[in-house]
Amino acid sequence: MPQYEIAFIVHPEVDENGVAELAEKAQGWVTAGGGTVEKAERQGKKRLAYPIRKQREGHYVLLQTAMKANAPLEIERNLRLTEQVIRFMITKVEPVVLTAPVEATAEIAAPTN
């Protein structure tokens, strides 16, 4: 299954219990779509780089998941409808492929005049 990261920012007026409930709800959306949550991380309340909906701070939440390719559409719809979420982003994580270094075996031809 493809790997995805779901990051969202919760309104600053929501307390820690509310943020935990929203994180659990998002994890439920992932598992309902047939996926798994590999890591759930609440990063706490931070200052935003720029105001979003007239707010200068927000609670950051990051989920690392594995889910089917059509599941992010449903999660995006649910996050968009959740009023406490002021911004979100779902990104597909490409697997890292390690390759052996290329040896310099190509010969450089001398210029002919």
Biopython code that builds the backbone (N, CA, C, O; Angstrom):
import numpy as np
from Bio.PDB.StructureBuilder import StructureBuilder

atoms = [
    (1, "MET", "N", (0.838, -1.184, 0.000)),
    (1, "MET", "CA", (0.000, 0.000, 0.000)),
    (1, "MET", "C", (0.880, 1.243, 0.000)),
    (1, "MET", "O", (1.937, 1.260, 0.631)),
    (2, "PRO", "N", (0.448, 2.277, -0.703)),
    (2, "PRO", "CA", (1.217, 3.535, -0.722)),
    (2, "PRO", "C", (1.275, 4.191, 0.658)),
    (2, "PRO", "O", (0.345, 4.072, 1.456)),
    (3, "GLN", "N", (2.374, 4.878, 0.920)),
    (3, "GLN", "CA", (2.585, 5.583, 2.187)),
    (3, "GLN", "C", (2.163, 7.045, 2.023)),
    (3, "GLN", "O", (2.456, 7.668, 1.002)),
    (4, "TYR", "N", (1.481, 7.584, 3.018)),
    (4, "TYR", "CA", (1.039, 8.975, 3.004)),
    (4, "TYR", "C", (1.346, 9.623, 4.342)),
    (4, "TYR", "O", (1.402, 8.957, 5.376)),
    (5, "GLU", "N", (1.545, 10.937, 4.305)),
    (5, "GLU", "CA", (1.626, 11.745, 5.514)),
    (5, "GLU", "C", (0.454, 12.703, 5.507)),
    (5, "GLU", "O", (0.191, 13.376, 4.511)),
    (6, "ILE", "N", (-0.244, 12.758, 6.622)),
    (6, "ILE", "CA", (-1.370, 13.680, 6.785)),
    (6, "ILE", "C", (-0.976, 14.666, 7.879)),
    (6, "ILE", "O", (-0.778, 14.279, 9.030)),
    (7, "ALA", "N", (-0.865, 15.921, 7.518)),
    (7, "ALA", "CA", (-0.535, 16.968, 8.476)),
    (7, "ALA", "C", (-1.695, 17.946, 8.514)),
    (7, "ALA", "O", (-2.198, 18.371, 7.474)),
    (8, "PHE", "N", (-2.119, 18.302, 9.731)),
    (8, "PHE", "CA", (-3.168, 19.314, 9.830)),
    (8, "PHE", "C", (-2.944, 20.192, 11.045)),
    (8, "PHE", "O", (-2.299, 19.806, 12.019)),
    (9, "ILE", "N", (-3.508, 21.402, 10.946)),
    (9, "ILE", "CA", (-3.397, 22.393, 12.006)),
    (9, "ILE", "C", (-4.779, 22.624, 12.584)),
    (9, "ILE", "O", (-5.734, 22.890, 11.854)),
    (10, "VAL", "N", (-4.878, 22.519, 13.899)),
    (10, "VAL", "CA", (-6.147, 22.681, 14.606)),
    (10, "VAL", "C", (-6.209, 24.084, 15.192)),
    (10, "VAL", "O", (-5.193, 24.631, 15.620)),
    (11, "HIS", "N", (-7.396, 24.659, 15.212)),
    (11, "HIS", "CA", (-7.641, 26.001, 15.744)),
    (11, "HIS", "C", (-7.044, 26.127, 17.152)),
    (11, "HIS", "O", (-7.165, 25.197, 17.950)),
    (12, "PRO", "N", (-6.401, 27.259, 17.472)),
    (12, "PRO", "CA", (-5.719, 27.398, 18.761)),
    (12, "PRO", "C", (-6.643, 27.402, 19.975)),
    (12, "PRO", "O", (-6.184, 27.142, 21.087)),
    (13, "GLU", "N", (-7.914, 27.686, 19.795)),
    (13, "GLU", "CA", (-8.829, 27.715, 20.934)),
    (13, "GLU", "C", (-9.292, 26.328, 21.363)),
    (13, "GLU", "O", (-9.933, 26.185, 22.404)),
    (14, "VAL", "N", (-8.976, 25.306, 20.574)),
    (14, "VAL", "CA", (-9.310, 23.932, 20.938)),
    (14, "VAL", "C", (-8.306, 23.473, 21.985)),
    (14, "VAL", "O", (-7.101, 23.654, 21.813)),
    (15, "ASP", "N", (-8.805, 22.869, 23.088)),
    (15, "ASP", "CA", (-7.897, 22.418, 24.143)),
    (15, "ASP", "C", (-7.206, 21.110, 23.754)),
    (15, "ASP", "O", (-7.507, 20.529, 22.712)),
    (16, "GLU", "N", (-6.281, 20.652, 24.594)),
    (16, "GLU", "CA", (-5.485, 19.449, 24.302)),
    (16, "GLU", "C", (-6.370, 18.211, 24.140)),
    (16, "GLU", "O", (-6.088, 17.358, 23.298)),
    (17, "ASN", "N", (-7.423, 18.107, 24.929)),
    (17, "ASN", "CA", (-8.330, 16.956, 24.790)),
    (17, "ASN", "C", (-9.041, 16.983, 23.441)),
    (17, "ASN", "O", (-9.239, 15.940, 22.819)),
    (18, "GLY", "N", (-9.419, 18.164, 22.994)),
    (18, "GLY", "CA", (-10.059, 18.300, 21.690)),
    (18, "GLY", "C", (-9.125, 17.941, 20.550)),
    (18, "GLY", "O", (-9.542, 17.335, 19.563)),
    (19, "VAL", "N", (-7.849, 18.319, 20.687)),
    (19, "VAL", "CA", (-6.856, 17.979, 19.669)),
    (19, "VAL", "C", (-6.659, 16.464, 19.637)),
    (19, "VAL", "O", (-6.554, 15.872, 18.563)),
    (20, "ALA", "N", (-6.610, 15.842, 20.808)),
    (20, "ALA", "CA", (-6.454, 14.384, 20.873)),
    (20, "ALA", "C", (-7.655, 13.694, 20.229)),
    (20, "ALA", "O", (-7.490, 12.694, 19.532)),
    (21, "GLU", "N", (-8.856, 14.216, 20.455)),
    (21, "GLU", "CA", (-10.057, 13.637, 19.851)),
    (21, "GLU", "C", (-10.030, 13.769, 18.327)),
    (21, "GLU", "O", (-10.407, 12.839, 17.616)),
    (22, "LEU", "N", (-9.582, 14.930, 17.825)),
    (22, "LEU", "CA", (-9.483, 15.105, 16.378)),
    (22, "LEU", "C", (-8.439, 14.174, 15.768)),
    (22, "LEU", "O", (-8.642, 13.647, 14.674)),
    (23, "ALA", "N", (-7.323, 13.969, 16.467)),
    (23, "ALA", "CA", (-6.300, 13.046, 15.978)),
    (23, "ALA", "C", (-6.856, 11.623, 15.948)),
    (23, "ALA", "O", (-6.602, 10.882, 14.998)),
    (24, "GLU", "N", (-7.602, 11.238, 16.964)),
    (24, "GLU", "CA", (-8.220, 9.901, 16.995)),
    (24, "GLU", "C", (-9.249, 9.759, 15.884)),
    (24, "GLU", "O", (-9.352, 8.703, 15.258)),
    (25, "LYS", "N", (-10.004, 10.813, 15.640)),
    (25, "LYS", "CA", (-11.007, 10.789, 14.577)),
    (25, "LYS", "C", (-10.339, 10.610, 13.214)),
    (25, "LYS", "O", (-10.817, 9.839, 12.381)),
    (26, "ALA", "N", (-9.226, 11.327, 12.988)),
    (26, "ALA", "CA", (-8.497, 11.202, 11.725)),
    (26, "ALA", "C", (-7.920, 9.799, 11.573)),
    (26, "ALA", "O", (-7.927, 9.241, 10.476)),
    (27, "GLN", "N", (-7.426, 9.232, 12.654)),
    (27, "GLN", "CA", (-6.918, 7.861, 12.602)),
    (27, "GLN", "C", (-8.056, 6.886, 12.286)),
    (27, "GLN", "O", (-7.851, 5.899, 11.580)),
    (28, "GLY", "N", (-9.232, 7.160, 12.800)),
    (28, "GLY", "CA", (-10.400, 6.331, 12.501)),
    (28, "GLY", "C", (-10.773, 6.399, 11.023)),
    (28, "GLY", "O", (-11.175, 5.391, 10.442)),
    (29, "TRP", "N", (-10.644, 7.564, 10.416)),
    (29, "TRP", "CA", (-10.927, 7.699, 8.978)),
    (29, "TRP", "C", (-9.950, 6.862, 8.158)),
    (29, "TRP", "O", (-10.329, 6.252, 7.158)),
    (30, "VAL", "N", (-8.690, 6.838, 8.589)),
    (30, "VAL", "CA", (-7.682, 6.056, 7.872)),
    (30, "VAL", "C", (-7.998, 4.567, 7.979)),
    (30, "VAL", "O", (-7.980, 3.855, 6.975)),
    (31, "THR", "N", (-8.286, 4.098, 9.180)),
    (31, "THR", "CA", (-8.562, 2.669, 9.366)),
    (31, "THR", "C", (-9.887, 2.264, 8.735)),
    (31, "THR", "O", (-10.034, 1.124, 8.293)),
    (32, "ALA", "N", (-10.850, 3.171, 8.686)),
    (32, "ALA", "CA", (-12.126, 2.869, 8.040)),
    (32, "ALA", "C", (-11.958, 2.680, 6.540)),
    (32, "ALA", "O", (-12.727, 1.949, 5.916)),
    (33, "GLY", "N", (-10.963, 3.332, 5.960)),
    (33, "GLY", "CA", (-10.681, 3.199, 4.533)),
    (33, "GLY", "C", (-9.773, 2.021, 4.216)),
    (33, "GLY", "O", (-9.331, 1.877, 3.075)),
    (34, "GLY", "N", (-9.486, 1.179, 5.196)),
    (34, "GLY", "CA", (-8.655, 0.006, 4.966)),
    (34, "GLY", "C", (-7.178, 0.253, 5.145)),
    (34, "GLY", "O", (-6.370, -0.583, 4.742)),
    (35, "GLY", "N", (-6.793, 1.370, 5.735)),
    (35, "GLY", "CA", (-5.382, 1.696, 5.922)),
    (35, "GLY", "C", (-4.921, 1.458, 7.339)),
    (35, "GLY", "O", (-5.691, 1.020, 8.193)),
    (36, "THR", "N", (-3.659, 1.750, 7.581)),
    (36, "THR", "CA", (-3.083, 1.638, 8.914)),
    (36, "THR", "C", (-2.333, 2.918, 9.255)),
    (36, "THR", "O", (-1.766, 3.573, 8.380)),
    (37, "VAL", "N", (-2.337, 3.260, 10.526)),
    (37, "VAL", "CA", (-1.587, 4.420, 11.012)),
    (37, "VAL", "C", (-0.292, 3.899, 11.610)),
    (37, "VAL", "O", (-0.310, 3.173, 12.604)),
    (38, "GLU", "N", (0.822, 4.263, 11.013)),
    (38, "GLU", "CA", (2.115, 3.791, 11.477)),
    (38, "GLU", "C", (2.663, 4.659, 12.605)),
    (38, "GLU", "O", (3.337, 4.163, 13.507)),
    (39, "LYS", "N", (2.371, 5.960, 12.548)),
    (39, "LYS", "CA", (2.853, 6.869, 13.583)),
    (39, "LYS", "C", (1.905, 8.052, 13.672)),
    (39, "LYS", "O", (1.522, 8.631, 12.655)),
    (40, "ALA", "N", (1.528, 8.408, 14.897)),
    (40, "ALA", "CA", (0.687, 9.581, 15.143)),
    (40, "ALA", "C", (1.458, 10.489, 16.093)),
    (40, "ALA", "O", (1.886, 10.063, 17.166)),
    (41, "GLU", "N", (1.628, 11.738, 15.689)),
    (41, "GLU", "CA", (2.445, 12.657, 16.460)),
    (41, "GLU", "C", (1.732, 13.997, 16.609)),
    (41, "GLU", "O", (1.451, 14.677, 15.623)),
    (42, "ARG", "N", (1.445, 14.365, 17.858)),
    (42, "ARG", "CA", (0.934, 15.708, 18.124)),
    (42, "ARG", "C", (2.132, 16.560, 18.475)),
    (42, "ARG", "O", (2.837, 16.288, 19.447)),
    (43, "GLN", "N", (2.361, 17.593, 17.680)),
    (43, "GLN", "CA", (3.563, 18.402, 17.841)),
    (43, "GLN", "C", (3.351, 19.630, 18.713)),
    (43, "GLN", "O", (4.284, 20.404, 18.921)),
    (44, "GLY", "N", (2.166, 19.818, 19.215)),
    (44, "GLY", "CA", (1.908, 20.910, 20.133)),
    (44, "GLY", "C", (1.486, 22.191, 19.443)),
    (44, "GLY", "O", (1.309, 22.242, 18.225)),
    (45, "LYS", "N", (1.331, 23.228, 20.259)),
    (45, "LYS", "CA", (0.889, 24.536, 19.772)),
    (45, "LYS", "C", (2.099, 25.336, 19.321)),
    (45, "LYS", "O", (3.052, 25.519, 20.078)),
    (46, "LYS", "N", (2.053, 25.816, 18.069)),
    (46, "LYS", "CA", (3.161, 26.575, 17.506)),
    (46, "LYS", "C", (2.644, 27.829, 16.823)),
    (46, "LYS", "O", (1.468, 27.935, 16.474)),
    (47, "ARG", "N", (3.547, 28.765, 16.645)),
    (47, "ARG", "CA", (3.221, 29.990, 15.916)),
    (47, "ARG", "C", (3.242, 29.691, 14.426)),
    (47, "ARG", "O", (4.137, 29.004, 13.934)),
    (48, "LEU", "N", (2.246, 30.214, 13.707)),
    (48, "LEU", "CA", (2.149, 30.009, 12.264)),
    (48, "LEU", "C", (3.052, 30.988, 11.528)),
    (48, "LEU", "O", (3.353, 32.064, 12.045)),
    (49, "ALA", "N", (3.477, 30.630, 10.349)),
    (49, "ALA", "CA", (4.332, 31.495, 9.539)),
    (49, "ALA", "C", (3.567, 32.730, 9.058)),
    (49, "ALA", "O", (4.147, 33.801, 8.876)),
    (50, "TYR", "N", (2.269, 32.565, 8.857)),
    (50, "TYR", "CA", (1.416, 33.673, 8.429)),
    (50, "TYR", "C", (0.013, 33.414, 8.988)),
    (50, "TYR", "O", (-0.332, 32.266, 9.270)),
    (51, "PRO", "N", (-0.800, 34.464, 9.151)),
    (51, "PRO", "CA", (-2.131, 34.268, 9.725)),
    (51, "PRO", "C", (-3.020, 33.414, 8.818)),
    (51, "PRO", "O", (-3.043, 33.594, 7.600)),
    (52, "ILE", "N", (-3.743, 32.489, 9.431)),
    (52, "ILE", "CA", (-4.726, 31.668, 8.739)),
    (52, "ILE", "C", (-6.048, 31.874, 9.468)),
    (52, "ILE", "O", (-6.155, 31.607, 10.665)),
    (53, "ARG", "N", (-7.048, 32.350, 8.740)),
    (53, "ARG", "CA", (-8.357, 32.661, 9.334)),
    (53, "ARG", "C", (-8.211, 33.541, 10.563)),
    (53, "ARG", "O", (-8.872, 33.325, 11.579)),
    (54, "LYS", "N", (-7.341, 34.535, 10.461)),
    (54, "LYS", "CA", (-7.080, 35.531, 11.514)),
    (54, "LYS", "C", (-6.456, 34.915, 12.768)),
    (54, "LYS", "O", (-6.532, 35.510, 13.843)),
    (55, "GLN", "N", (-5.855, 33.759, 12.651)),
    (55, "GLN", "CA", (-5.204, 33.101, 13.782)),
    (55, "GLN", "C", (-3.699, 33.094, 13.566)),
    (55, "GLN", "O", (-3.228, 32.899, 12.446)),
    (56, "ARG", "N", (-2.950, 33.305, 14.630)),
    (56, "ARG", "CA", (-1.493, 33.337, 14.550)),
    (56, "ARG", "C", (-0.844, 32.066, 15.092)),
    (56, "ARG", "O", (0.356, 31.866, 14.903)),
    (57, "GLU", "N", (-1.610, 31.201, 15.762)),
    (57, "GLU", "CA", (-1.093, 29.961, 16.337)),
    (57, "GLU", "C", (-2.010, 28.808, 15.975)),
    (57, "GLU", "O", (-3.144, 29.010, 15.541)),
    (58, "GLY", "N", (-1.499, 27.585, 16.161)),
    (58, "GLY", "CA", (-2.312, 26.408, 15.914)),
    (58, "GLY", "C", (-1.640, 25.170, 16.475)),
    (58, "GLY", "O", (-0.429, 25.151, 16.698)),
    (59, "HIS", "N", (-2.437, 24.139, 16.701)),
    (59, "HIS", "CA", (-1.942, 22.850, 17.178)),
    (59, "HIS", "C", (-1.607, 21.991, 15.958)),
    (59, "HIS", "O", (-2.465, 21.771, 15.103)),
    (60, "TYR", "N", (-0.383, 21.511, 15.872)),
    (60, "TYR", "CA", (0.067, 20.715, 14.738)),
    (60, "TYR", "C", (-0.081, 19.221, 15.034)),
    (60, "TYR", "O", (0.260, 18.760, 16.123)),
    (61, "VAL", "N", (-0.597, 18.467, 14.047)),
    (61, "VAL", "CA", (-0.745, 17.014, 14.161)),
    (61, "VAL", "C", (-0.201, 16.392, 12.881)),
    (61, "VAL", "O", (-0.485, 16.877, 11.786)),
    (62, "LEU", "N", (0.587, 15.311, 13.015)),
    (62, "LEU", "CA", (1.159, 14.612, 11.871)),
    (62, "LEU", "C", (0.856, 13.128, 11.996)),
    (62, "LEU", "O", (1.118, 12.520, 13.034)),
    (63, "LEU", "N", (0.301, 12.542, 10.931)),
    (63, "LEU", "CA", (0.026, 11.108, 10.873)),
    (63, "LEU", "C", (0.805, 10.512, 9.716)),
    (63, "LEU", "O", (0.748, 11.027, 8.599)),
    (64, "GLN", "N", (1.528, 9.437, 9.968)),
    (64, "GLN", "CA", (2.197, 8.684, 8.917)),
    (64, "GLN", "C", (1.392, 7.406, 8.719)),
    (64, "GLN", "O", (1.237, 6.607, 9.644)),
    (65, "THR", "N", (0.883, 7.222, 7.505)),
    (65, "THR", "CA", (-0.073, 6.157, 7.252)),
    (65, "THR", "C", (0.300, 5.341, 6.019)),
    (65, "THR", "O", (1.131, 5.743, 5.205)),
    (66, "ALA", "N", (-0.342, 4.189, 5.912)),
    (66, "ALA", "CA", (-0.318, 3.375, 4.699)),
    (66, "ALA", "C", (-1.781, 3.111, 4.371)),
    (66, "ALA", "O", (-2.514, 2.555, 5.189)),
    (67, "MET", "N", (-2.208, 3.510, 3.169)),
    (67, "MET", "CA", (-3.613, 3.334, 2.803)),
    (67, "MET", "C", (-3.757, 3.209, 1.299)),
    (67, "MET", "O", (-2.832, 3.493, 0.538)),
    (68, "LYS", "N", (-4.927, 2.782, 0.895)),
    (68, "LYS", "CA", (-5.205, 2.598, -0.522)),
    (68, "LYS", "C", (-5.176, 3.946, -1.244)),
    (68, "LYS", "O", (-5.299, 4.999, -0.618)),
    (69, "ALA", "N", (-5.014, 3.898, -2.547)),
    (69, "ALA", "CA", (-4.841, 5.124, -3.336)),
    (69, "ALA", "C", (-6.076, 6.017, -3.338)),
    (69, "ALA", "O", (-5.936, 7.229, -3.502)),
    (70, "ASN", "N", (-7.271, 5.478, -3.166)),
    (70, "ASN", "CA", (-8.476, 6.307, -3.191)),
    (70, "ASN", "C", (-8.865, 6.830, -1.806)),
    (70, "ASN", "O", (-9.761, 7.668, -1.710)),
    (71, "ALA", "N", (-8.230, 6.370, -0.745)),
    (71, "ALA", "CA", (-8.570, 6.786, 0.618)),
    (71, "ALA", "C", (-8.271, 8.258, 0.906)),
    (71, "ALA", "O", (-9.046, 8.879, 1.632)),
    (72, "PRO", "N", (-7.195, 8.857, 0.382)),
    (72, "PRO", "CA", (-6.939, 10.273, 0.691)),
    (72, "PRO", "C", (-8.061, 11.219, 0.270)),
    (72, "PRO", "O", (-8.245, 12.267, 0.888)),
    (73, "LEU", "N", (-8.802, 10.868, -0.757)),
    (73, "LEU", "CA", (-9.917, 11.725, -1.174)),
    (73, "LEU", "C", (-10.987, 11.802, -0.092)),
    (73, "LEU", "O", (-11.523, 12.877, 0.178)),
    (74, "GLU", "N", (-11.295, 10.679, 0.523)),
    (74, "GLU", "CA", (-12.304, 10.662, 1.585)),
    (74, "GLU", "C", (-11.797, 11.383, 2.830)),
    (74, "GLU", "O", (-12.553, 12.101, 3.484)),
    (75, "ILE", "N", (-10.536, 11.198, 3.156)),
    (75, "ILE", "CA", (-9.960, 11.877, 4.328)),
    (75, "ILE", "C", (-9.907, 13.381, 4.089)),
    (75, "ILE", "O", (-10.184, 14.167, 4.995)),
    (76, "GLU", "N", (-9.556, 13.780, 2.881)),
    (76, "GLU", "CA", (-9.542, 15.206, 2.542)),
    (76, "GLU", "C", (-10.931, 15.816, 2.709)),
    (76, "GLU", "O", (-11.063, 16.916, 3.246)),
    (77, "ARG", "N", (-11.958, 15.118, 2.258)),
    (77, "ARG", "CA", (-13.331, 15.611, 2.400)),
    (77, "ARG", "C", (-13.695, 15.769, 3.876)),
    (77, "ARG", "O", (-14.293, 16.772, 4.265)),
    (78, "ASN", "N", (-13.338, 14.786, 4.695)),
    (78, "ASN", "CA", (-13.645, 14.852, 6.121)),
    (78, "ASN", "C", (-12.891, 15.985, 6.812)),
    (78, "ASN", "O", (-13.462, 16.678, 7.654)),
    (79, "LEU", "N", (-11.621, 16.184, 6.469)),
    (79, "LEU", "CA", (-10.859, 17.276, 7.073)),
    (79, "LEU", "C", (-11.406, 18.636, 6.649)),
    (79, "LEU", "O", (-11.443, 19.575, 7.444)),
    (80, "ARG", "N", (-11.827, 18.734, 5.398)),
    (80, "ARG", "CA", (-12.385, 19.997, 4.911)),
    (80, "ARG", "C", (-13.688, 20.361, 5.640)),
    (80, "ARG", "O", (-13.986, 21.538, 5.839)),
    (81, "LEU", "N", (-14.454, 19.343, 6.031)),
    (81, "LEU", "CA", (-15.733, 19.577, 6.710)),
    (81, "LEU", "C", (-15.586, 19.775, 8.218)),
    (81, "LEU", "O", (-16.541, 20.181, 8.881)),
    (82, "THR", "N", (-14.417, 19.497, 8.762)),
    (82, "THR", "CA", (-14.184, 19.663, 10.194)),
    (82, "THR", "C", (-13.809, 21.121, 10.464)),
    (82, "THR", "O", (-12.773, 21.594, 9.996)),
    (83, "GLU", "N", (-14.640, 21.823, 11.210)),
    (83, "GLU", "CA", (-14.459, 23.256, 11.419)),
    (83, "GLU", "C", (-13.220, 23.598, 12.234)),
    (83, "GLU", "O", (-12.637, 24.664, 12.034)),
    (84, "GLN", "N", (-12.801, 22.730, 13.143)),
    (84, "GLN", "CA", (-11.651, 23.025, 13.991)),
    (84, "GLN", "C", (-10.327, 22.945, 13.222)),
    (84, "GLN", "O", (-9.327, 23.505, 13.669)),
    (85, "VAL", "N", (-10.305, 22.261, 12.078)),
    (85, "VAL", "CA", (-9.089, 22.148, 11.277)),
    (85, "VAL", "C", (-8.997, 23.383, 10.384)),
    (85, "VAL", "O", (-9.863, 23.625, 9.544)),
    (86, "ILE", "N", (-7.915, 24.171, 10.584)),
    (86, "ILE", "CA", (-7.799, 25.396, 9.801)),
    (86, "ILE", "C", (-6.935, 25.220, 8.557)),
    (86, "ILE", "O", (-7.021, 26.031, 7.635)),
    (87, "ARG", "N", (-6.100, 24.172, 8.510)),
    (87, "ARG", "CA", (-5.295, 23.893, 7.321)),
    (87, "ARG", "C", (-4.847, 22.431, 7.382)),
    (87, "ARG", "O", (-4.577, 21.904, 8.461)),
    (88, "PHE", "N", (-4.771, 21.783, 6.217)),
    (88, "PHE", "CA", (-4.305, 20.397, 6.174)),
    (88, "PHE", "C", (-3.561, 20.151, 4.881)),
    (88, "PHE", "O", (-3.677, 20.911, 3.920)),
    (89, "MET", "N", (-2.788, 19.064, 4.878)),
    (89, "MET", "CA", (-2.043, 18.669, 3.687)),
    (89, "MET", "C", (-1.838, 17.154, 3.745)),
    (89, "MET", "O", (-1.431, 16.604, 4.768)),
    (90, "ILE", "N", (-2.129, 16.498, 2.623)),
    (90, "ILE", "CA", (-1.904, 15.061, 2.499)),
    (90, "ILE", "C", (-0.880, 14.868, 1.388)),
    (90, "ILE", "O", (-1.098, 15.296, 0.255)),
    (91, "THR", "N", (0.243, 14.219, 1.717)),
    (91, "THR", "CA", (1.288, 14.005, 0.724)),
    (91, "THR", "C", (1.627, 12.528, 0.631)),
    (91, "THR", "O", (1.619, 11.804, 1.626)),
    (92, "LYS", "N", (1.925, 12.097, -0.593)),
    (92, "LYS", "CA", (2.342, 10.720, -0.815)),
    (92, "LYS", "C", (3.849, 10.647, -0.617)),
    (92, "LYS", "O", (4.592, 11.456, -1.174)),
    (93, "VAL", "N", (4.296, 9.687, 0.168)),
    (93, "VAL", "CA", (5.708, 9.516, 0.465)),
    (93, "VAL", "C", (6.248, 8.425, -0.449)),
    (93, "VAL", "O", (5.796, 7.281, -0.408)),
    (94, "GLU", "N", (7.212, 8.793, -1.267)),
    (94, "GLU", "CA", (7.822, 7.824, -2.168)),
    (94, "GLU", "C", (8.861, 7.016, -1.396)),
    (94, "GLU", "O", (9.603, 7.581, -0.593)),
    (95, "PRO", "N", (8.926, 5.700, -1.625)),
    (95, "PRO", "CA", (9.939, 4.895, -0.928)),
    (95, "PRO", "C", (11.342, 5.260, -1.393)),
    (95, "PRO", "O", (11.565, 5.572, -2.563)),
    (96, "VAL", "N", (12.265, 5.215, -0.471)),
    (96, "VAL", "CA", (13.654, 5.534, -0.774)),
    (96, "VAL", "C", (14.313, 4.289, -1.347)),
    (96, "VAL", "O", (14.290, 3.225, -0.728)),
    (97, "VAL", "N", (14.899, 4.425, -2.524)),
    (97, "VAL", "CA", (15.593, 3.310, -3.168)),
    (97, "VAL", "C", (17.086, 3.593, -3.125)),
    (97, "VAL", "O", (17.564, 4.582, -3.680)),
    (98, "LEU", "N", (17.805, 2.717, -2.463)),
    (98, "LEU", "CA", (19.248, 2.877, -2.375)),
    (98, "LEU", "C", (19.895, 2.141, -3.541)),
    (98, "LEU", "O", (19.600, 0.972, -3.791)),
    (99, "THR", "N", (20.763, 2.822, -4.236)),
    (99, "THR", "CA", (21.444, 2.202, -5.361)),
    (99, "THR", "C", (22.948, 2.234, -5.119)),
    (99, "THR", "O", (23.455, 3.067, -4.369)),
    (100, "ALA", "N", (23.645, 1.316, -5.766)),
    (100, "ALA", "CA", (25.101, 1.276, -5.652)),
    (100, "ALA", "C", (25.687, 2.448, -6.433)),
    (100, "ALA", "O", (25.126, 2.848, -7.454)),
    (101, "PRO", "N", (26.794, 2.998, -5.976)),
    (101, "PRO", "CA", (27.393, 4.116, -6.710)),
    (101, "PRO", "C", (27.870, 3.654, -8.083)),
    (101, "PRO", "O", (28.336, 2.526, -8.249)),
    (102, "VAL", "N", (27.747, 4.530, -9.043)),
    (102, "VAL", "CA", (28.154, 4.237, -10.410)),
    (102, "VAL", "C", (29.661, 4.382, -10.503)),
    (102, "VAL", "O", (30.223, 5.408, -10.117)),
    (103, "GLU", "N", (30.311, 3.349, -11.017)),
    (103, "GLU", "CA", (31.766, 3.401, -11.151)),
    (103, "GLU", "C", (32.142, 4.174, -12.406)),
    (103, "GLU", "O", (31.410, 4.159, -13.395)),
    (104, "ALA", "N", (33.256, 4.834, -12.364)),
    (104, "ALA", "CA", (33.715, 5.630, -13.490)),
    (104, "ALA", "C", (34.476, 4.722, -14.451)),
    (104, "ALA", "O", (35.707, 4.725, -14.468)),
    (105, "THR", "N", (33.747, 3.947, -15.249)),
    (105, "THR", "CA", (34.392, 3.023, -16.179)),
    (105, "THR", "C", (34.380, 3.547, -17.605)),
    (105, "THR", "O", (35.021, 2.977, -18.488)),
    (106, "ALA", "N", (33.662, 4.618, -17.826)),
    (106, "ALA", "CA", (33.588, 5.157, -19.182)),
    (106, "ALA", "C", (34.913, 5.823, -19.529)),
    (106, "ALA", "O", (35.447, 6.621, -18.758)),
    (107, "GLU", "N", (35.432, 5.479, -20.703)),
    (107, "GLU", "CA", (36.690, 6.074, -21.141)),
    (107, "GLU", "C", (36.395, 7.377, -21.878)),
    (107, "GLU", "O", (35.422, 7.483, -22.625)),
    (108, "ILE", "N", (37.242, 8.345, -21.654)),
    (108, "ILE", "CA", (37.086, 9.624, -22.332)),
    (108, "ILE", "C", (37.930, 9.577, -23.584)),
    (108, "ILE", "O", (39.139, 9.351, -23.522)),
    (109, "ALA", "N", (37.299, 9.786, -24.705)),
    (109, "ALA", "CA", (38.011, 9.738, -25.986)),
    (109, "ALA", "C", (38.799, 11.008, -26.183)),
    (109, "ALA", "O", (38.330, 12.107, -25.885)),
    (110, "ALA", "N", (40.009, 10.838, -26.691)),
    (110, "ALA", "CA", (40.862, 11.993, -26.962)),
    (110, "ALA", "C", (40.379, 12.673, -28.233)),
    (110, "ALA", "O", (39.997, 11.992, -29.186)),
    (111, "PRO", "N", (40.387, 13.999, -28.268)),
    (111, "PRO", "CA", (39.933, 14.693, -29.468)),
    (111, "PRO", "C", (40.877, 14.411, -30.650)),
    (111, "PRO", "O", (42.097, 14.355, -30.502)),
    (112, "THR", "N", (40.276, 14.243, -31.790)),
    (112, "THR", "CA", (41.060, 14.007, -33.001)),
    (112, "THR", "C", (41.079, 15.257, -33.843)),
    (112, "THR", "O", (40.060, 15.933, -33.983)),
    (113, "ASN", "N", (42.243, 15.575, -34.412)),
    (113, "ASN", "CA", (42.371, 16.768, -35.257)),
    (113, "ASN", "C", (42.552, 16.387, -36.669)),
    (113, "ASN", "O", (42.677, 17.256, -37.531)),
]
sb = StructureBuilder()
sb.init_structure("model")
sb.init_model(0)
sb.init_chain("A")
sb.init_seg("    ")
for serial, (resi, resn, name, xyz) in enumerate(atoms, 1):
    if name == "N":
        sb.init_residue(resn, " ", resi, " ")
    sb.init_atom(name, np.array(xyz, "f"), 0.0, 1.0, " ", f" {name:<3s}", serial, name[0])
structure = sb.get_structure()
